[in-house]
Amino acid sequence: MLLHDVIQTIRRHNLLKRGQHILVGVSGGADSVALLAVLQEIAPAWKLRLTVAHLNHGMRGPAAAADAAFVAGLARRWKLKFVGSRVNVPVQARRRGISLEMAGRSARYSFFARVARTHHCDAVATAHTADDQAETILLNLARGAGAAGLAGIPYIGRHGALKVVRPLRDVDRKSIERFLEGRHLVWREDATNADPAFLRNRVRHEVLPFLEKRLNPGIRQALLRASDILTGENEWLEMLTDRLFAECRGVEKDLDASQLAGFPVAARRRVLRRWLETCGLDAETLSFDAIERLDNLVIRQSPDRGGRVVTLAGGWLARRSGNVLTLTQRDNPSVRAFAVRLIVPGETRLPEQGVRITTRIGPGIVKVRPASVGALPARASLSLRAWRKRRLMARSWKPGDRMRPLGMQGTKKLQDIFSDGKVPAAVRHGIPVIECGGEIVWIPGFRIAQGWAVCPDESLALQLAIEPPIRA
């Protein structure tokens, strides 16, 4: 039954073609072993060449090494080429300031892309199942995703030039285990799949069972049905996005903001996302907040007033000049250490960091919610009583730096603040940290330090603003 269902999925969605060389991602778990077994069974009829790929994530010590040995043995049993590698995912996660799950996914697909390119594979097959799809939809719903996110995992995806196919997308784990048991195939159990520290595991073992029991026994099927509907509608909307994007596309990679401003907000968001992806940004870094800040540049009637630049993840800068949006990346994200005394009141420019910092004494308190750590433009109000006209510095972050964030107990490492804010490691040293009297008092896009809030009886405050320099 499972074999028939998988063949139907392959044919319905045109996942494979006869004579192709397919790289099969195999972790050693039930899903990936079943995927390899199915492709091995249909390979003679479809004239497929199979290569097995396994990545050790460097997270489970001897157990991970045993997984790699198991998968290598499976490849030998079926006389298939095996390619294995190891990467330290926890280190990558810390360096890039992202979660272990995201770092692991990035490492896997980068590995698959390298192997596929080296061995001239036509596509990589991964073992995503119907259960993975239901979990992903719930996760994306909780994150506030749009139609594309709620469509879940596509049957065919792309990772740069790498084509990714998912033949098991329509089968559930129970069917997979019955299939393996019927063929007397064993698999490896990953202990981390039960670890509630991982968000997906909480959805799998807690949220979905609760919804099945208390809301709808058929919640998984309902989620999959909703996903199918949204997938079809999203494909149609993507066609419209292509047409609208072509209308707004300027010379090279520029975008016509005046043309885009006339579209409905949903169309603007899709076109902006398509523009960023076309320019080389990783789709995973394109948060809703980032798109909204770009959209504010598009619809602002008087772009000369206020910030005309939006700072994005990875050191990218989106700039509006007249009616044109351009996207550039800092040439050297590994910024040298810097420390500059601020002119108070006045303007201080940091050319290498591409920012200007203005200070003034004036009434009012900044109440705008910070966008994200390091995002520009950024503003803050500091207590004159706390400042006491001492030297105010803008400097680069140093390992071991700590601050006392307002509203939190004790101190917190800047490294942890950057990690929580998903600030890429290459960008962190370019973010100007504001220091006074040896104390870090503000990080742009974050919050001020404890003891620096403006008191109700203070009529004036030290007003700080950090933004890219306005160019003619």
C-alpha positions as CSV (number, residue, x, y, z in Angstrom):
1,M,0.0,0.0,0.0
2,L,2.7,2.5,1.0
3,L,4.7,1.7,-2.2
4,H,1.7,2.3,-4.3
5,D,0.9,5.6,-2.6
6,V,4.5,6.9,-3.0
7,I,4.5,6.0,-6.7
8,Q,1.2,7.9,-7.1
9,T,2.7,10.9,-5.4
10,I,5.8,10.8,-7.6
11,R,3.7,10.6,-10.7
12,R,1.1,13.2,-9.6
13,H,3.7,15.8,-8.8
14,N,6.3,14.8,-11.4
15,L,8.9,14.4,-8.7
16,L,11.2,12.0,-10.6
17,K,12.0,11.2,-14.2
18,R,13.3,8.0,-15.6
19,G,17.1,7.7,-15.8
20,Q,17.8,10.4,-13.2
21,H,20.6,10.3,-10.6
22,I,19.0,10.9,-7.2
23,L,20.8,11.8,-4.0
24,V,18.9,10.2,-1.0
25,G,19.3,12.0,2.3
26,V,19.3,9.2,5.0
27,S,19.6,9.9,8.7
28,G,19.0,6.3,9.8
29,G,15.6,7.0,11.2
30,A,12.4,5.1,10.1
31,D,11.3,7.8,7.6
32,S,14.6,8.0,5.7
33,V,15.2,4.2,5.7
34,A,11.7,3.8,4.2
35,L,12.5,6.4,1.6
36,L,15.7,4.6,0.6
37,A,13.9,1.2,0.5
38,V,11.1,2.5,-1.7
39,L,13.5,4.2,-4.2
40,Q,15.7,1.1,-4.2
41,E,12.6,-1.0,-5.1
42,I,11.5,1.3,-8.0
43,A,15.0,2.0,-9.2
44,P,15.2,-0.8,-11.8
45,A,11.8,0.0,-13.4
46,W,12.6,3.8,-13.4
47,K,16.3,3.3,-14.3
48,L,17.3,5.4,-11.3
49,R,20.8,5.8,-10.0
50,L,20.9,6.3,-6.2
51,T,23.6,7.8,-4.0
52,V,23.2,7.8,-0.2
53,A,24.1,10.9,1.8
54,H,24.4,11.2,5.6
55,L,25.4,14.2,7.7
56,N,26.6,13.8,11.3
57,H,25.5,17.0,13.1
58,G,28.1,16.7,15.8
59,M,25.5,16.7,18.6
60,R,25.1,13.2,20.0
61,G,28.6,11.8,20.2
62,P,28.9,8.0,19.9
63,A,25.2,7.7,19.0
64,A,25.7,10.0,16.0
65,A,28.7,8.0,14.9
66,A,26.7,4.8,15.2
67,D,24.0,6.3,13.0
68,A,26.6,7.1,10.3
69,A,27.9,3.6,10.5
70,F,24.4,2.2,10.2
71,V,23.6,4.2,7.1
72,A,26.9,3.3,5.5
73,G,26.1,-0.4,6.1
74,L,22.7,0.1,4.6
75,A,24.3,1.6,1.4
76,R,26.7,-1.4,1.2
77,R,23.9,-3.9,1.6
78,W,22.2,-2.4,-1.4
79,K,25.4,-1.8,-3.3
80,L,24.9,2.0,-3.4
81,K,27.5,4.8,-3.2
82,F,27.7,6.4,0.3
83,V,28.9,9.9,1.0
84,G,29.1,11.0,4.7
85,S,30.3,14.1,6.4
86,R,30.4,15.7,9.8
87,V,29.7,19.3,10.9
88,N,29.5,20.9,14.3
89,V,26.0,22.3,14.3
90,P,26.0,23.8,17.8
91,V,29.1,25.8,16.9
92,Q,27.4,27.0,13.7
93,A,24.3,28.0,15.6
94,R,26.3,30.1,18.1
95,R,28.3,31.8,15.4
96,R,25.3,32.7,13.4
97,G,23.0,33.4,16.3
98,I,20.3,31.0,15.2
99,S,18.5,28.0,16.7
100,L,20.0,24.5,16.6
101,E,17.1,23.4,14.4
102,M,17.7,26.2,11.8
103,A,21.5,25.6,11.9
104,G,21.0,21.9,11.4
105,R,18.7,22.4,8.4
106,S,21.0,24.9,6.8
107,A,24.0,22.5,7.3
108,R,22.1,19.6,5.8
109,Y,21.0,21.4,2.7
110,S,24.4,22.9,2.2
111,F,25.9,19.4,2.4
112,F,23.3,18.0,0.0
113,A,24.0,20.7,-2.5
114,R,27.8,20.1,-2.4
115,V,27.4,16.3,-2.8
116,A,24.8,16.7,-5.6
117,R,27.1,19.1,-7.4
118,T,30.2,16.9,-7.0
119,H,28.4,13.7,-8.1
120,H,26.2,15.2,-10.8
121,C,22.9,14.3,-9.1
122,D,19.7,15.6,-10.6
123,A,17.9,16.1,-7.3
124,V,18.0,15.2,-3.6
125,A,15.2,13.2,-2.1
126,T,14.3,13.9,1.6
127,A,12.0,11.9,3.9
128,H,9.4,14.5,4.9
129,T,6.1,12.8,5.7
130,A,2.5,13.8,6.1
131,D,3.1,14.0,9.9
132,D,6.0,16.5,9.2
133,Q,3.6,18.5,7.1
134,A,1.0,18.7,9.8
135,E,3.6,19.8,12.4
136,T,5.1,22.4,10.0
137,I,1.7,24.0,9.4
138,L,1.0,24.3,13.1
139,L,4.5,25.7,13.7
140,N,4.1,28.3,10.9
141,L,0.7,29.2,12.1
142,A,2.1,29.9,15.6
143,R,4.8,32.1,14.0
144,G,2.2,34.2,12.1
145,A,3.1,32.9,8.6
146,G,1.2,33.9,5.5
147,A,-0.3,31.6,2.7
148,A,3.1,30.3,1.6
149,G,4.1,29.3,5.1
150,L,0.7,27.7,5.9
151,A,1.0,25.7,2.6
152,G,3.7,23.9,4.5
153,I,6.4,21.7,3.0
154,P,6.2,21.6,-0.9
155,Y,6.5,18.4,-2.8
156,I,9.3,20.0,-4.8
157,G,11.5,22.7,-3.3
158,R,14.7,24.5,-4.1
159,H,17.8,25.3,-2.1
160,G,19.7,27.5,-4.5
161,A,20.3,25.4,-7.6
162,L,19.5,22.2,-5.7
163,K,16.2,20.6,-6.5
164,V,14.6,18.9,-3.5
165,V,11.9,16.2,-3.9
166,R,9.8,14.7,-1.1
167,P,8.2,11.4,-2.2
168,L,6.9,10.5,1.2
169,R,4.9,13.7,1.7
170,D,1.5,11.9,1.5
171,V,2.2,9.0,3.9
172,D,2.2,9.0,7.7
173,R,4.6,7.5,10.2
174,K,2.4,4.6,11.2
175,S,2.3,3.4,7.5
176,I,6.0,3.8,7.3
177,E,6.7,1.6,10.3
178,R,4.3,-1.1,9.0
179,F,6.1,-1.0,5.7
180,L,9.5,-1.4,7.4
181,E,8.3,-4.2,9.7
182,G,6.8,-6.0,6.7
183,R,10.2,-6.0,5.0
184,H,12.1,-6.8,8.2
185,L,14.0,-3.6,8.0
186,V,15.4,-2.0,11.1
187,W,16.1,1.7,11.8
188,R,17.8,3.9,14.3
189,E,15.9,5.9,17.0
190,D,17.2,9.4,17.6
191,A,16.8,10.2,21.3
192,T,16.6,14.0,20.5
193,N,13.3,13.3,18.7
194,A,11.7,13.0,22.2
195,D,13.5,16.0,23.7
196,P,10.9,18.7,24.5
197,A,13.6,21.4,24.3
198,F,13.0,21.3,20.5
199,L,9.9,23.1,19.5
200,R,8.9,20.6,16.8
201,N,9.0,17.8,19.4
202,R,6.6,19.7,21.6
203,V,4.2,20.0,18.7
204,R,4.6,16.4,17.8
205,H,4.2,14.9,21.3
206,E,2.1,17.5,23.1
207,V,0.2,19.9,20.9
208,L,-1.1,17.6,18.1
209,P,-2.2,14.8,20.5
210,F,-4.0,17.5,22.6
211,L,-5.8,18.9,19.5
212,E,-6.8,15.4,18.4
213,K,-8.3,14.6,21.8
214,R,-9.9,17.9,22.7
215,L,-10.7,19.6,19.3
216,N,-10.8,17.3,16.3
217,P,-9.8,13.6,16.1
218,G,-9.1,14.3,12.4
219,I,-7.0,17.4,13.0
220,R,-4.0,16.0,10.9
221,Q,-6.2,15.4,7.9
222,A,-7.9,18.8,8.3
223,L,-4.5,20.5,8.4
224,L,-3.3,18.6,5.3
225,R,-6.5,19.5,3.4
226,A,-6.1,23.2,4.3
227,S,-2.5,23.0,3.2
228,D,-3.6,21.5,-0.2
229,I,-6.0,24.4,-0.7
230,L,-3.5,27.0,0.3
231,T,-0.8,25.4,-1.9
232,G,-3.1,25.7,-5.0
233,E,-4.0,29.3,-4.1
234,N,-0.4,30.2,-3.4
235,E,0.7,28.9,-6.8
236,W,-1.8,31.2,-8.4
237,L,-0.7,34.2,-6.3
238,E,3.0,33.4,-7.2
239,M,2.0,33.7,-10.9
240,L,0.5,37.2,-10.2
241,T,3.6,38.1,-8.1
242,D,5.8,37.3,-11.1
243,R,3.8,39.6,-13.3
244,L,3.7,42.5,-10.7
245,F,7.4,42.1,-9.9
246,A,8.2,42.4,-13.7
247,E,6.3,45.6,-13.8
248,C,8.2,47.1,-10.8
249,R,11.7,45.8,-11.8
250,G,14.1,48.6,-12.6
251,V,17.6,48.5,-14.0
252,E,19.8,45.7,-12.6
253,K,18.3,44.8,-9.2
254,D,16.5,48.1,-8.5
255,L,12.8,48.3,-7.7
256,D,10.4,51.1,-8.7
257,A,8.8,52.2,-5.3
258,S,6.3,54.6,-6.9
259,Q,4.9,51.8,-9.1
260,L,4.8,49.3,-6.2
261,A,3.1,51.8,-3.9
262,G,0.0,51.6,-6.1
263,F,-0.5,47.9,-5.4
264,P,-2.6,46.5,-2.5
265,V,-0.6,45.7,0.7
266,A,-0.6,41.9,0.1
267,A,0.8,42.4,-3.4
268,R,3.5,44.8,-2.1
269,R,4.6,42.3,0.5
270,R,4.9,39.5,-2.0
271,V,6.8,41.6,-4.5
272,L,9.2,42.8,-1.8
273,R,9.9,39.3,-0.7
274,R,10.4,38.2,-4.3
275,W,12.8,41.1,-4.8
276,L,14.9,40.2,-1.8
277,E,15.1,36.6,-2.7
278,T,16.1,37.5,-6.3
279,C,18.8,39.7,-4.9
280,G,20.3,36.8,-2.9
281,L,18.8,37.0,0.6
282,D,18.0,33.8,2.4
283,A,14.2,33.4,2.6
284,E,14.5,32.3,6.2
285,T,15.8,35.7,7.3
286,L,12.9,37.6,5.7
287,S,10.8,38.2,8.7
288,F,7.4,39.8,8.6
289,D,8.8,42.8,10.5
290,A,11.6,43.2,7.8
291,I,9.0,43.2,5.0
292,E,6.8,45.7,6.9
293,R,9.8,48.1,7.4
294,L,10.5,47.9,3.7
295,D,6.9,48.5,2.9
296,N,7.0,51.7,5.0
297,L,9.8,52.9,2.7
298,V,7.6,52.2,-0.3
299,I,4.4,53.9,0.8
300,R,6.0,56.9,2.6
301,Q,4.9,60.0,0.7
302,S,7.9,62.1,1.7
303,P,10.9,59.7,1.8
304,D,13.3,62.6,2.5
305,R,11.9,62.9,6.1
306,G,13.2,60.3,8.5
307,G,15.2,57.2,7.7
308,R,15.5,56.1,4.1
309,V,17.4,52.9,4.8
310,V,16.3,49.6,6.3
311,T,19.0,47.3,7.8
312,L,18.3,43.6,7.1
313,A,19.9,40.4,8.4
314,G,23.3,39.5,7.0
315,G,24.5,43.0,6.7
316,W,22.1,43.9,3.8
317,L,20.9,47.5,3.4
318,A,17.8,48.5,1.5
319,R,17.8,52.1,0.5
320,R,15.2,54.4,-1.1
321,S,16.6,57.2,-3.3
322,G,13.8,59.2,-4.9
323,N,11.4,56.5,-6.3
324,V,14.0,53.8,-6.5
325,L,14.7,51.0,-4.0
326,T,18.2,49.5,-4.1
327,L,19.8,46.7,-2.1
328,T,23.4,46.5,-1.2
329,Q,25.6,44.4,1.2
330,R,28.4,45.7,3.3
331,D,31.6,44.9,1.5
332,N,33.4,43.7,4.7
333,P,31.0,42.4,7.4
334,S,34.0,41.6,9.6
335,V,34.4,45.1,10.9
336,R,37.5,46.2,12.8
337,A,37.1,47.2,16.4
338,F,36.2,50.8,16.9
339,A,35.5,53.3,19.7
340,V,34.4,56.8,19.0
341,R,33.4,59.6,21.4
342,L,30.0,61.1,20.6
343,I,29.5,64.8,20.2
344,V,26.8,65.9,22.6
345,P,24.8,67.6,21.3
346,G,25.6,67.1,17.6
347,E,26.3,64.5,15.0
348,T,29.0,61.8,14.9
349,R,29.6,59.8,11.8
350,L,31.0,56.3,11.7
351,P,31.9,55.9,8.0
352,E,33.2,52.3,8.2
353,Q,30.0,51.2,9.9
354,G,27.9,53.2,7.5
355,V,26.0,55.1,10.3
356,R,25.6,58.5,11.8
357,I,24.7,59.1,15.5
358,T,22.9,62.3,16.5
359,T,22.4,63.5,20.1
360,R,20.4,66.3,21.5
361,I,18.8,67.5,24.7
362,G,15.1,67.7,24.3
363,P,11.6,66.8,25.8
364,G,9.8,63.5,25.2
365,I,10.5,59.8,25.6
366,V,10.9,57.4,22.7
367,K,8.0,54.9,23.0
368,V,8.4,53.1,19.7
369,R,8.8,49.3,20.2
370,P,12.3,48.3,19.0
371,A,12.2,46.5,15.7
372,S,15.0,44.0,16.2
373,V,18.5,44.0,17.6
374,G,20.8,46.1,15.4
375,A,18.0,47.3,13.1
376,L,18.2,50.9,11.9
377,P,17.0,53.6,12.2
378,A,16.9,53.3,16.0
379,R,16.1,55.9,18.7
380,A,16.3,56.0,22.5
381,S,15.8,58.5,25.3
382,L,18.3,58.4,28.3
383,S,18.0,60.1,31.7
384,L,20.0,63.3,32.0
385,R,20.3,62.5,35.7
386,A,22.1,59.2,34.9
387,W,24.3,60.7,32.2
388,R,25.7,63.7,34.2
389,K,27.5,65.0,31.2
390,R,30.0,62.1,31.2
391,R,31.8,60.9,28.1
392,L,29.5,59.0,25.8
393,M,31.1,56.4,23.5
394,A,30.0,54.3,20.5
395,R,32.1,51.2,20.2
396,S,32.1,47.7,18.9
397,W,31.0,44.7,20.9
398,K,33.6,42.7,22.7
399,P,33.4,39.1,23.9
400,G,32.4,39.1,27.6
401,D,30.4,42.4,27.3
402,R,27.4,42.5,29.6
403,M,24.6,45.0,30.2
404,R,21.6,45.3,32.6
405,P,18.6,45.5,30.3
406,L,15.7,47.6,31.5
407,G,12.9,45.4,32.9
408,M,15.1,42.4,33.4
409,Q,16.8,41.1,36.5
410,G,20.6,41.1,36.7
411,T,22.9,41.4,33.7
412,K,22.9,39.6,30.3
413,K,25.8,38.9,28.0
414,L,25.6,40.8,24.7
415,Q,26.5,37.6,23.0
416,D,23.2,36.1,24.3
417,I,21.3,39.3,23.3
418,F,22.6,39.0,19.8
419,S,21.9,35.2,19.7
420,D,18.3,35.7,21.0
421,G,17.8,38.4,18.4
422,K,19.1,36.2,15.6
423,V,21.8,38.7,14.7
424,P,24.4,36.9,12.3
425,A,27.9,36.7,13.9
426,A,29.4,38.5,10.9
427,V,27.2,41.6,11.6
428,R,27.6,41.9,15.3
429,H,30.9,43.7,15.4
430,G,29.5,46.5,13.2
431,I,26.6,47.3,15.6
432,P,27.5,50.5,17.6
433,V,27.1,49.8,21.3
434,I,26.6,52.9,23.4
435,E,28.7,53.1,26.6
436,C,28.9,55.7,29.4
437,G,31.2,55.5,32.4
438,G,32.3,52.0,31.5
439,E,28.6,50.8,31.4
440,I,26.7,49.7,28.3
441,V,23.6,51.9,28.3
442,W,22.0,51.1,24.9
443,I,22.1,48.7,22.0
444,P,20.2,50.0,18.9
445,G,17.1,48.1,18.2
446,F,17.1,46.6,21.7
447,R,16.5,48.5,24.9
448,I,18.3,50.8,27.3
449,A,20.0,49.7,30.5
450,Q,18.5,49.6,34.0
451,G,18.9,53.0,35.7
452,W,18.9,55.0,32.5
453,A,15.1,55.4,32.0
454,V,13.8,59.0,32.1
455,C,12.0,59.7,35.3
456,P,8.5,61.3,35.4
457,D,9.9,64.5,37.0
458,E,12.5,65.0,34.2
459,S,11.3,67.4,31.6
460,L,14.2,66.9,29.3
461,A,16.1,63.8,28.2
462,L,19.2,62.9,26.2
463,Q,17.8,61.9,22.8
464,L,19.9,59.5,20.7
465,A,19.3,58.4,17.1
466,I,21.4,56.0,15.0
467,E,20.7,55.8,11.3
468,P,22.6,55.4,8.0
469,P,23.9,58.7,6.6
470,I,21.5,60.5,4.2
471,R,23.1,60.6,0.7
472,A,22.3,63.0,-2.0
